[in-house]
Amino acid sequence: MSVGELPDPAANGYRDTWCGRVLPERVEDEVRVAGWVNRRRDHGGLIFIDLRDRTGVVQLVFHPDRSAAAFELAHKLRPEDVLSASGKVVRRDAETVNPALPTGEVEIAVGAADLLADSETPPFQIEGYADEVGEDTRLRYRYLDLRREQMREALLLRHRVTAAMREFLGAEGFVDVETPVLTRSTPEGARDFLVPSRQQQGSFYALPQSPQLFKQLLMVSGFERYFQIARCFRDEATRADRQPEFTQLDVEMSFVEADDVIALNERMLAHVFAAVGGPTIEAPMQRMAYAESMERFGTDRPDLRFGLELVDLGAALAGTEFKVFKSVLDGGGSIRGINAGKREVPRSELDGFISRAQELGAKGLVWAFREGDGWRSPTAKFLSEAELAELNRLLGAEEGDLLLLVADKRPVTDAVLGQMRLDLGERFGLVDEAENRLVWIVDFPLFAYDEVEKRFDAVHHPFTAPQEGWDPSDPGSALSQAYDVVWNGQELGGGSIRIHSAAVQQQVFAALGIDAETAEARFGFLLEALRFGAPPHGGIAYGIDRFVQRLAGAETIRDVIAFPKTASGFDLLTGAPAPVDEPQLRELGVAIHKRGKAGH
């Protein structure tokens, strides 16, 4: 029996078989099934009911001569009524066979039926609806939405994915350990959800953004190999692949290098994909340095299924007199471009490209078509023939090719052209949806400089180990022992080798502007543990929601989560978050001060 498959039910007064298993080999058997009324069709002398349970749908036929009481009940049935029915399995007439259903060759001639629960008229039709029902309505009545086959299959897929992960890691000697949900607030890149303490008024627990520190402590404890399907919480803006509470597969190993972690994860991905019908993994998987990924694709999550790679054009324009380009280069900025290939694009759409670039953060965008040795573009008159020739050479431009250029600070050109590359791939049908490309991104910077705050931030988290030979006095040049696995432009998981030396950890804290006193106050328990003989260790975490979303082909992770929040973090089903009574607040020593107008 495969993972998630239902065993035959124990016979009782409700059923002795599943609806989806009333198959042709059961003809002449007496069976009893139970489930929800999917559809009802009255053909005058006969009434047909499609009955649905988790395994599928079977057709019931009610005939007045077989059971007058059951026939009378069938007249009253409505969609989503809960029904138990028994009768003989018979073959359908040839002209009524439904080849779209596994049960489509047979039906149950009902001899007896019991209405177990009647249903009010649902706010939407369970069977058959697609985009005509808004997401807010679906979330408000999520228990009804989950009756749909698409949602049921998504959650069953999710179960098979996590079961396959547990199976693989268990066989590899990993121990499933739960870590606390109520812990202390530590800075990990997003806002914490805080929980006030009743017993220690004025103090707060924080819900974990990840089990990061606890899994490191488990390595110090000597468990060697740990994993957990963990609930995590981040108080940040939601989007298609983000929720305030989410689930991740968390994995940690001792006495390993990055290659060991990557190799184990390639085997795990191969095992999970084989179990649930994902892509075939060819090990070793492709690896790409962060710097190369940013240079070619403008992102550390490259979609490798099509080209349109970014090209640096600064050298070709080093002596340009065009003021826009010259001012950007003189200010230390970057000019980068994409060759979108031979395209017939109207002026209105070119204007749309400019608006899109501005929406993504650029001041503007230059478009051009190669014509002869030069360009057809409003910008062409500002550039010399030699500059146009060199730009065409670098971009590999041929007659009729559409060229798009952005001049700005390097992070802006990367972000704008990286996203426009994806837009163009979709716009021009360049992505082969049947292809799957997985890649490891490695050699990340350890730190990134925040121009606004004038300080360094950790690119991953402050517990990521630097590569050997790093210079604490030059944080900007340090590389980390971090790695992300990317599938078709979407990050599936990421991890790193961790710092296992208290001295190195304090050096990293110092580079981040965390002084010794603050580090001891926030992370003293970790620093203390590292002084008691911490082994080299590292691990990885996968976003389960995103993992299943990609496998299911769902548009958002909300479609693979049983009870998700809206984009604003609201639970339409339960009404959370909601006010609480004043006595509860007093017991916690908490007072609510509502925000007034600006300045008050």
CORLIN-V695737 format. One line per field, one symbol per residue. burial: 1 if it has 9 or more other C-alpha atoms within 8 Angstrom, else 0. Layout:
burial = ???
//
This chain:
burial = 000000001000011111110111001000111111111101000111111110101111111100110111110011111111111111110000100000111111111110100110000001001000100001111101111100110111111111111001110001100000011010000101111110001001111110100011111100111111111111100100111101111111110111001010011111111111010010001001110011111111111011011111110110010000110110001111111110000000010011111100010111111110011110110010001111110110101111111111110111111101100111000100000111111111111111000011111000011110010000110111111111111111111111111101111111110101001100110111111001111111111111111000010111111101111011110000000000001101110000000000
//
